[in-house]
Structures are given as C-alpha cells and as structure tokens.
Amino acid sequence: MSTLPTEYERTDIGEIQIAPEVIEIIAGLATVEVKGVAGMSGGFAGGIVELLGRKNLSKGVKVEVGQREAAVDVSVIIEYGNRLPEVAAEIQRNVKRSIETMTGLTVVEVNVHIHDVQFRNAEKIDDTDAFLRVK
C-alpha cells in the first residue's frame, strides 16, 4: 500500500493538509491502546529505527489517503491467551473511530494483519535470589 498526500482543504483563512504520516501515527496509537495488543510488527526497517533509540509511532501501519477517505493496514503482535478475532475487531473499531474523529476523513477499511503471538515471560530468578532462598 502506498502513502499518498491528502488533498488540501480550503478555509476562509487558508488551506489545511494532513500528512499521511499523521494518519499513520493516529492509527498506530489507536492500535496499541487495544487490550490484548502486545505491539506492532514493523519488519526490519522499523526494528533499525528502534535500535537507534527513536520510537517509531507509525511502525506496522500503512495508509492510503484520498480526498475524503482513508484505508489502513496494521500489522500487530497479539498477547497469548486473547481471542484473535475479538482483538482484531476491536483494533478495527478503535482505528476507524480515532482517525474519523481526529481528521474528518472517512475510513473505508481497516485491515488487521496478525504476525505473531507473544507469550508472557516467566519471572526470572536472579542467581543471588536463588542462593538466598536455599539457605
């Protein structure tokens, strides 16, 4: 999916244009707000950005933006134990609601791609703690 610039909206005192990157960030934040989402799956490039110390808020999000409509693809990692269809449906609702409320665009589709399931890590015991417990 490609990212296209939105058309200008003319008001009495000037023009308004929303960059596609802004819509990607809104969609990313709306996705991670959903209970059961462990994170976004952004691939190799997204991982490099995070290694450099910057948080990529649009990681795992692709948008197509027209004059009045937007289509969104999100790639996610879901926490183990959650019903995948329920989490995906909630992502769709939250992304659609957030973009429409904040931008005025009509969201025609939100495609959710589940790339992985994350298991909760068992609590790790430090060697010194284990030694103290044995005594």
C-alpha positions as a Markdown table, in Angstrom:
| # | Residue | x | y | z |
|---|---|---|---|---|
| 1 | Met | 0.0 | 0.0 | 0.0 |
| 2 | Ser | 1.4 | 3.4 | -0.9 |
| 3 | Thr | 1.2 | 6.6 | 1.1 |
| 4 | Leu | -0.3 | 9.5 | -0.8 |
| 5 | Pro | -0.6 | 13.1 | 0.3 |
| 6 | Thr | -4.1 | 14.3 | 1.2 |
| 7 | Glu | -5.8 | 17.0 | -0.8 |
| 8 | Tyr | -5.8 | 20.5 | 0.5 |
| 9 | Glu | -9.0 | 21.7 | 2.3 |
| 10 | Arg | -9.6 | 25.4 | 1.8 |
| 11 | Thr | -11.0 | 27.5 | 4.7 |
| 12 | Asp | -11.6 | 31.3 | 5.0 |
| 13 | Ile | -8.1 | 31.9 | 6.2 |
| 14 | Gly | -6.0 | 29.3 | 4.4 |
| 15 | Glu | -5.5 | 25.7 | 3.5 |
| 16 | Ile | -5.4 | 22.6 | 5.7 |
| 17 | Gln | -3.5 | 19.5 | 4.7 |
| 18 | Ile | -3.0 | 16.4 | 6.9 |
| 19 | Ala | 0.2 | 14.5 | 6.1 |
| 20 | Pro | -0.3 | 10.7 | 5.7 |
| 21 | Glu | 2.3 | 10.2 | 8.4 |
| 22 | Val | 0.0 | 11.8 | 10.9 |
| 23 | Ile | -2.7 | 9.4 | 10.0 |
| 24 | Glu | -0.2 | 6.5 | 10.4 |
| 25 | Ile | 0.7 | 7.7 | 13.9 |
| 26 | Ile | -3.0 | 8.1 | 14.9 |
| 27 | Ala | -3.7 | 4.5 | 13.6 |
| 28 | Gly | -0.6 | 3.2 | 15.5 |
| 29 | Leu | -1.6 | 4.8 | 18.8 |
| 30 | Ala | -5.2 | 3.6 | 18.4 |
| 31 | Thr | -4.0 | 0.1 | 17.8 |
| 32 | Val | -1.7 | -0.2 | 20.8 |
| 33 | Glu | -4.5 | 1.1 | 23.1 |
| 34 | Val | -6.5 | -2.0 | 22.5 |
| 35 | Lys | -6.3 | -4.6 | 25.2 |
| 36 | Gly | -4.5 | -7.7 | 24.0 |
| 37 | Val | -2.1 | -6.0 | 21.6 |
| 38 | Ala | 1.5 | -6.8 | 22.6 |
| 39 | Gly | 3.0 | -4.5 | 19.9 |
| 40 | Met | 3.3 | -3.6 | 16.3 |
| 41 | Ser | 5.1 | -5.6 | 13.7 |
| 42 | Gly | 7.1 | -3.3 | 11.5 |
| 43 | Gly | 9.6 | -5.5 | 9.9 |
| 44 | Phe | 13.3 | -4.9 | 9.5 |
| 45 | Ala | 13.3 | -1.2 | 8.9 |
| 46 | Gly | 11.1 | -0.5 | 11.9 |
| 47 | Gly | 13.5 | -2.5 | 14.1 |
| 48 | Ile | 16.5 | -0.5 | 12.9 |
| 49 | Val | 14.8 | 2.8 | 13.8 |
| 50 | Glu | 14.1 | 1.5 | 17.3 |
| 51 | Leu | 17.7 | 0.3 | 17.7 |
| 52 | Leu | 18.8 | 3.9 | 17.0 |
| 53 | Gly | 16.8 | 5.0 | 20.1 |
| 54 | Arg | 13.8 | 6.5 | 18.4 |
| 55 | Lys | 10.2 | 5.3 | 18.9 |
| 56 | Asn | 8.5 | 4.8 | 15.6 |
| 57 | Leu | 4.9 | 5.5 | 16.3 |
| 58 | Ser | 3.8 | 4.5 | 12.8 |
| 59 | Lys | 5.6 | 1.2 | 12.9 |
| 60 | Gly | 3.5 | -1.6 | 11.3 |
| 61 | Val | 1.0 | 0.9 | 9.8 |
| 62 | Lys | 0.4 | 1.6 | 6.1 |
| 63 | Val | -2.2 | 4.1 | 4.9 |
| 64 | Glu | -3.8 | 5.1 | 1.6 |
| 65 | Val | -5.3 | 8.5 | 1.7 |
| 66 | Gly | -7.6 | 10.1 | -0.9 |
| 67 | Gln | -9.5 | 13.4 | -0.8 |
| 68 | Arg | -12.0 | 12.3 | 1.8 |
| 69 | Glu | -11.3 | 8.7 | 2.5 |
| 70 | Ala | -8.6 | 6.5 | 4.0 |
| 71 | Ala | -7.7 | 2.8 | 4.0 |
| 72 | Val | -5.5 | 1.4 | 6.7 |
| 73 | Asp | -3.4 | -1.7 | 7.2 |
| 74 | Val | -2.0 | -2.5 | 10.6 |
| 75 | Ser | 0.4 | -5.4 | 11.4 |
| 76 | Val | 0.3 | -6.5 | 15.0 |
| 77 | Ile | 1.6 | -8.9 | 17.6 |
| 78 | Ile | -1.2 | -10.2 | 20.0 |
| 79 | Glu | -0.7 | -11.3 | 23.6 |
| 80 | Tyr | -1.2 | -15.1 | 24.1 |
| 81 | Gly | -4.5 | -16.0 | 25.6 |
| 82 | Asn | -6.6 | -13.5 | 23.8 |
| 83 | Arg | -9.2 | -14.3 | 21.2 |
| 84 | Leu | -7.6 | -13.1 | 18.0 |
| 85 | Pro | -10.8 | -12.2 | 16.1 |
| 86 | Glu | -12.1 | -10.2 | 19.0 |
| 87 | Val | -8.8 | -8.2 | 19.4 |
| 88 | Ala | -8.7 | -7.6 | 15.6 |
| 89 | Ala | -12.3 | -6.4 | 15.5 |
| 90 | Glu | -11.6 | -4.0 | 18.4 |
| 91 | Ile | -8.5 | -2.7 | 16.6 |
| 92 | Gln | -10.6 | -2.0 | 13.5 |
| 93 | Arg | -13.2 | -0.1 | 15.6 |
| 94 | Asn | -10.7 | 1.9 | 17.5 |
| 95 | Val | -8.6 | 2.8 | 14.5 |
| 96 | Lys | -11.6 | 3.8 | 12.5 |
| 97 | Arg | -13.1 | 5.9 | 15.3 |
| 98 | Ser | -9.8 | 7.7 | 16.1 |
| 99 | Ile | -9.0 | 8.6 | 12.5 |
| 100 | Glu | -12.5 | 9.8 | 11.7 |
| 101 | Thr | -12.8 | 11.8 | 14.9 |
| 102 | Met | -9.4 | 13.5 | 14.6 |
| 103 | Thr | -9.2 | 14.1 | 10.9 |
| 104 | Gly | -12.7 | 14.1 | 9.5 |
| 105 | Leu | -11.7 | 11.5 | 6.9 |
| 106 | Thr | -14.0 | 8.5 | 6.3 |
| 107 | Val | -12.2 | 5.3 | 6.9 |
| 108 | Val | -13.3 | 2.8 | 4.3 |
| 109 | Glu | -11.3 | -0.2 | 5.6 |
| 110 | Val | -9.0 | -1.3 | 8.4 |
| 111 | Asn | -7.1 | -4.5 | 7.6 |
| 112 | Val | -5.5 | -6.2 | 10.6 |
| 113 | His | -2.6 | -8.5 | 9.9 |
| 114 | Ile | -1.6 | -10.6 | 12.9 |
| 115 | His | 2.1 | -11.5 | 12.5 |
| 116 | Asp | 2.8 | -13.1 | 15.8 |
| 117 | Val | 1.6 | -14.1 | 19.3 |
| 118 | Gln | 3.7 | -13.1 | 22.3 |
| 119 | Phe | 3.9 | -15.3 | 25.3 |
| 120 | Arg | 4.4 | -13.8 | 28.7 |
| 121 | Asn | 7.9 | -14.4 | 30.1 |
| 122 | Ala | 8.1 | -16.4 | 33.2 |
| 123 | Glu | 9.6 | -14.5 | 36.1 |
| 124 | Lys | 13.3 | -14.9 | 36.0 |
| 125 | Ile | 15.1 | -15.7 | 39.2 |
| 126 | Asp | 18.4 | -14.0 | 39.8 |
| 127 | Asp | 21.2 | -16.3 | 40.9 |
| 128 | Thr | 21.7 | -14.4 | 44.1 |
| 129 | Asp | 18.0 | -14.6 | 45.0 |
| 130 | Ala | 18.1 | -18.4 | 44.4 |
| 131 | Phe | 21.1 | -18.7 | 46.7 |
| 132 | Leu | 19.4 | -16.7 | 49.4 |
| 133 | Arg | 16.3 | -18.8 | 49.2 |
| 134 | Val | 18.2 | -22.0 | 49.6 |
| 135 | Lys | 19.8 | -21.1 | 52.9 |
